[in-house]
Amino acid sequence: MQTVYFRLSLTAEQIRSYYEGVARQVVVRASDGRRVQFPAQWLRRFVTLEGVHGLFEMRFGDDRKLIDFQRVGD
């Protein structure tokens, strides 16, 4: 199993493009330097009036399929 951590800080204005379907993928740089790309829809449950902010964790199985995606800190 692999675990990837990354910080994300998107304002409400920035996240709007994902909701409107203009941007479908989010690309981030993980804390270990890897580039990670995932569907923007995965962020929906973390959106607040201020946008999306925090430290996130993604866990993948040996088959590289997502097992869990959660916010683990501010």
VMD Tcl script that builds the backbone (N, CA, C; Angstrom):
set m [mol new atoms 222]
animate dup $m
set s [atomselect $m all]
$s set {name element resname resid chain x y z} {
  {N N MET 1 A 0.843 -1.173 0.000}
  {CA C MET 1 A 0.000 0.000 0.000}
  {C C MET 1 A 0.894 1.244 0.000}
  {N N GLN 2 A 0.475 2.272 -0.727}
  {CA C GLN 2 A 1.186 3.544 -0.784}
  {C C GLN 2 A 0.328 4.638 -0.172}
  {N N THR 3 A 0.975 5.570 0.513}
  {CA C THR 3 A 0.291 6.721 1.080}
  {C C THR 3 A 0.948 7.980 0.553}
  {N N VAL 4 A 0.127 8.922 0.117}
  {CA C VAL 4 A 0.611 10.184 -0.429}
  {C C VAL 4 A -0.020 11.317 0.371}
  {N N TYR 5 A 0.804 12.267 0.789}
  {CA C TYR 5 A 0.329 13.446 1.514}
  {C C TYR 5 A 0.570 14.689 0.672}
  {N N PHE 6 A -0.370 15.627 0.730}
  {CA C PHE 6 A -0.181 16.905 0.051}
  {C C PHE 6 A -1.017 17.979 0.728}
  {N N ARG 7 A -0.561 19.213 0.587}
  {CA C ARG 7 A -1.300 20.373 1.091}
  {C C ARG 7 A -2.049 20.999 -0.065}
  {N N LEU 8 A -3.233 21.490 0.244}
  {CA C LEU 8 A -4.055 22.124 -0.779}
  {C C LEU 8 A -4.658 23.385 -0.193}
  {N N SER 9 A -4.624 24.454 -0.968}
  {CA C SER 9 A -5.214 25.716 -0.544}
  {C C SER 9 A -5.841 26.375 -1.763}
  {N N LEU 10 A -7.133 26.158 -1.928}
  {CA C LEU 10 A -7.883 26.730 -3.048}
  {C C LEU 10 A -8.962 27.651 -2.495}
  {N N THR 11 A -9.030 28.863 -3.015}
  {CA C THR 11 A -10.074 29.796 -2.596}
  {C C THR 11 A -11.412 29.348 -3.177}
  {N N ALA 12 A -12.479 29.949 -2.689}
  {CA C ALA 12 A -13.810 29.639 -3.219}
  {C C ALA 12 A -13.870 29.950 -4.710}
  {N N GLU 13 A -13.233 31.030 -5.117}
  {CA C GLU 13 A -13.201 31.409 -6.534}
  {C C GLU 13 A -12.476 30.350 -7.371}
  {N N GLN 14 A -11.360 29.859 -6.864}
  {CA C GLN 14 A -10.596 28.842 -7.591}
  {C C GLN 14 A -11.369 27.532 -7.696}
  {N N ILE 15 A -12.047 27.150 -6.646}
  {CA C ILE 15 A -12.767 25.872 -6.652}
  {C C ILE 15 A -13.994 25.934 -7.549}
  {N N ARG 16 A -14.496 27.124 -7.806}
  {CA C ARG 16 A -15.671 27.283 -8.661}
  {C C ARG 16 A -15.437 26.690 -10.055}
  {N N SER 17 A -14.248 26.834 -10.603}
  {CA C SER 17 A -13.980 26.291 -11.943}
  {C C SER 17 A -14.117 24.772 -11.964}
  {N N TYR 18 A -13.833 24.123 -10.841}
  {CA C TYR 18 A -14.013 22.673 -10.770}
  {C C TYR 18 A -15.496 22.325 -10.722}
  {N N TYR 19 A -16.266 23.107 -9.965}
  {CA C TYR 19 A -17.706 22.870 -9.876}
  {C C TYR 19 A -18.407 23.131 -11.200}
  {N N GLU 20 A -17.940 24.121 -11.931}
  {CA C GLU 20 A -18.559 24.461 -13.211}
  {C C GLU 20 A -18.118 23.530 -14.331}
  {N N GLY 21 A -17.206 22.631 -14.041}
  {CA C GLY 21 A -16.762 21.669 -15.040}
  {C C GLY 21 A -15.683 22.181 -15.972}
  {N N VAL 22 A -15.196 23.397 -15.732}
  {CA C VAL 22 A -14.125 23.948 -16.563}
  {C C VAL 22 A -12.853 23.129 -16.376}
  {N N ALA 23 A -12.560 22.788 -15.137}
  {CA C ALA 23 A -11.395 21.959 -14.822}
  {C C ALA 23 A -11.906 20.649 -14.234}
  {N N ARG 24 A -11.492 19.561 -14.810}
  {CA C ARG 24 A -11.963 18.251 -14.343}
  {C C ARG 24 A -10.935 17.517 -13.489}
  {N N GLN 25 A -9.678 17.889 -13.618}
  {CA C GLN 25 A -8.603 17.226 -12.889}
  {C C GLN 25 A -7.866 18.222 -12.002}
  {N N VAL 26 A -7.416 17.749 -10.865}
  {CA C VAL 26 A -6.583 18.533 -9.958}
  {C C VAL 26 A -5.194 17.912 -10.005}
  {N N VAL 27 A -4.190 18.758 -10.111}
  {CA C VAL 27 A -2.806 18.288 -10.115}
  {C C VAL 27 A -2.098 18.946 -8.941}
  {N N VAL 28 A -1.492 18.131 -8.087}
  {CA C VAL 28 A -0.788 18.644 -6.908}
  {C C VAL 28 A 0.604 18.030 -6.841}
  {N N ARG 29 A 1.457 18.679 -6.054}
  {CA C ARG 29 A 2.783 18.142 -5.781}
  {C C ARG 29 A 2.734 17.572 -4.372}
  {N N ALA 30 A 2.966 16.273 -4.247}
  {CA C ALA 30 A 2.922 15.607 -2.945}
  {C C ALA 30 A 4.119 16.028 -2.100}
  {N N SER 31 A 4.047 15.772 -0.811}
  {CA C SER 31 A 5.124 16.161 0.100}
  {C C SER 31 A 6.444 15.473 -0.231}
  {N N ASP 32 A 6.385 14.331 -0.902}
  {CA C ASP 32 A 7.614 13.631 -1.290}
  {C C ASP 32 A 8.093 14.032 -2.686}
  {N N GLY 33 A 7.428 15.025 -3.297}
  {CA C GLY 33 A 7.855 15.536 -4.596}
  {C C GLY 33 A 7.134 14.949 -5.792}
  {N N ARG 34 A 6.359 13.899 -5.583}
  {CA C ARG 34 A 5.627 13.295 -6.703}
  {C C ARG 34 A 4.509 14.203 -7.183}
  {N N ARG 35 A 4.224 14.126 -8.465}
  {CA C ARG 35 A 3.091 14.835 -9.062}
  {C C ARG 35 A 1.903 13.881 -9.015}
  {N N VAL 36 A 0.795 14.341 -8.442}
  {CA C VAL 36 A -0.397 13.504 -8.297}
  {C C VAL 36 A -1.567 14.200 -8.991}
  {N N GLN 37 A -2.291 13.447 -9.793}
  {CA C GLN 37 A -3.457 13.973 -10.507}
  {C C GLN 37 A -4.668 13.141 -10.122}
  {N N PHE 38 A -5.790 13.832 -9.859}
  {CA C PHE 38 A -7.005 13.113 -9.483}
  {C C PHE 38 A -8.228 13.908 -9.921}
  {N N PRO 39 A -9.388 13.248 -10.017}
  {CA C PRO 39 A -10.619 13.932 -10.436}
  {C C PRO 39 A -11.034 15.000 -9.427}
  {N N ALA 40 A -11.407 16.159 -9.921}
  {CA C ALA 40 A -11.816 17.273 -9.059}
  {C C ALA 40 A -13.010 16.905 -8.183}
  {N N GLN 41 A -13.847 16.013 -8.649}
  {CA C GLN 41 A -15.040 15.631 -7.879}
  {C C GLN 41 A -14.677 15.035 -6.519}
  {N N TRP 42 A -13.475 14.520 -6.365}
  {CA C TRP 42 A -13.061 13.958 -5.081}
  {C C TRP 42 A -12.985 15.021 -3.991}
  {N N LEU 43 A -12.900 16.287 -4.369}
  {CA C LEU 43 A -12.786 17.367 -3.386}
  {C C LEU 43 A -14.128 17.861 -2.865}
  {N N ARG 44 A -15.202 17.484 -3.483}
  {CA C ARG 44 A -16.514 18.059 -3.152}
  {C C ARG 44 A -16.859 17.986 -1.677}
  {N N ARG 45 A -16.560 16.904 -1.035}
  {CA C ARG 45 A -16.947 16.768 0.379}
  {C C ARG 45 A -16.108 17.635 1.318}
  {N N PHE 46 A -15.032 18.254 0.786}
  {CA C PHE 46 A -14.167 19.092 1.609}
  {C C PHE 46 A -14.372 20.583 1.368}
  {N N VAL 47 A -15.264 20.954 0.467}
  {CA C VAL 47 A -15.463 22.359 0.110}
  {C C VAL 47 A -16.244 23.087 1.204}
  {N N THR 48 A -15.727 24.251 1.593}
  {CA C THR 48 A -16.407 25.134 2.540}
  {C C THR 48 A -16.627 26.484 1.852}
  {N N LEU 49 A -17.205 27.419 2.548}
  {CA C LEU 49 A -17.399 28.759 1.981}
  {C C LEU 49 A -16.071 29.434 1.648}
  {N N GLU 50 A -15.006 29.040 2.326}
  {CA C GLU 50 A -13.677 29.612 2.085}
  {C C GLU 50 A -12.914 28.879 0.985}
  {N N GLY 51 A -13.418 27.761 0.520}
  {CA C GLY 51 A -12.729 26.966 -0.507}
  {C C GLY 51 A -12.355 25.598 0.030}
  {N N VAL 52 A -11.165 25.130 -0.335}
  {CA C VAL 52 A -10.655 23.843 0.144}
  {C C VAL 52 A -9.240 24.084 0.659}
  {N N HIS 53 A -9.023 23.758 1.930}
  {CA C HIS 53 A -7.719 24.002 2.545}
  {C C HIS 53 A -7.384 22.841 3.465}
  {N N GLY 54 A -6.103 22.489 3.538}
  {CA C GLY 54 A -5.676 21.500 4.507}
  {C C GLY 54 A -4.623 20.546 3.999}
  {N N LEU 55 A -4.286 19.620 4.871}
  {CA C LEU 55 A -3.362 18.538 4.562}
  {C C LEU 55 A -4.211 17.311 4.246}
  {N N PHE 56 A -3.934 16.686 3.122}
  {CA C PHE 56 A -4.728 15.554 2.661}
  {C C PHE 56 A -3.872 14.297 2.547}
  {N N GLU 57 A -4.537 13.164 2.691}
  {CA C GLU 57 A -3.880 11.865 2.587}
  {C C GLU 57 A -4.647 11.011 1.581}
  {N N MET 58 A -3.904 10.406 0.668}
  {CA C MET 58 A -4.482 9.447 -0.284}
  {C C MET 58 A -3.774 8.117 -0.060}
  {N N ARG 59 A -4.552 7.060 0.049}
  {CA C ARG 59 A -3.970 5.719 0.191}
  {C C ARG 59 A -4.383 4.875 -0.998}
  {N N PHE 60 A -3.398 4.185 -1.558}
  {CA C PHE 60 A -3.605 3.343 -2.728}
  {C C PHE 60 A -3.211 1.910 -2.417}
  {N N GLY 61 A -3.938 0.962 -3.010}
  {CA C GLY 61 A -3.587 -0.438 -2.886}
  {C C GLY 61 A -2.429 -0.779 -3.806}
  {N N ASP 62 A -1.957 -1.999 -3.720}
  {CA C ASP 62 A -0.857 -2.444 -4.573}
  {C C ASP 62 A -1.231 -2.398 -6.049}
  {N N ASP 63 A -2.527 -2.429 -6.345}
  {CA C ASP 63 A -3.002 -2.342 -7.728}
  {C C ASP 63 A -3.138 -0.887 -8.193}
  {N N ARG 64 A -2.694 0.065 -7.341}
  {CA C ARG 64 A -2.705 1.509 -7.613}
  {C C ARG 64 A -4.110 2.116 -7.626}
  {N N LYS 65 A -5.089 1.385 -7.108}
  {CA C LYS 65 A -6.450 1.915 -7.001}
  {C C LYS 65 A -6.609 2.615 -5.656}
  {N N LEU 66 A -7.375 3.707 -5.675}
  {CA C LEU 66 A -7.582 4.494 -4.468}
  {C C LEU 66 A -8.353 3.695 -3.424}
  {N N ILE 67 A -7.831 3.679 -2.215}
  {CA C ILE 67 A -8.497 3.028 -1.091}
  {C C ILE 67 A -9.193 4.072 -0.228}
  {N N ASP 68 A -8.489 5.188 0.031}
  {CA C ASP 68 A -9.032 6.204 0.928}
  {C C ASP 68 A -8.469 7.570 0.572}
  {N N PHE 69 A -9.282 8.600 0.743}
  {CA C PHE 69 A -8.880 9.982 0.493}
  {C C PHE 69 A -9.509 10.817 1.585}
  {N N GLN 70 A -8.686 11.456 2.416}
  {CA C GLN 70 A -9.239 12.218 3.522}
  {C C GLN 70 A -8.371 13.415 3.883}
  {N N ARG 71 A -9.003 14.373 4.527}
  {CA C ARG 71 A -8.261 15.507 5.060}
  {C C ARG 71 A -7.778 15.106 6.438}
  {N N VAL 72 A -6.484 15.297 6.694}
  {CA C VAL 72 A -5.908 14.853 7.961}
  {C C VAL 72 A -5.383 16.006 8.806}
  {N N GLY 73 A -5.480 17.230 8.303}
  {CA C GLY 73 A -5.011 18.376 9.088}
  {C C GLY 73 A -5.301 19.683 8.394}
  {N N ASP 74 A -5.005 20.752 9.111}
  {CA C ASP 74 A -5.243 22.098 8.576}
  {C C ASP 74 A -4.070 22.610 7.784}
}
mol reanalyze $m
mol bondsrecalc $m
mol representation Tube
mol addrep $m
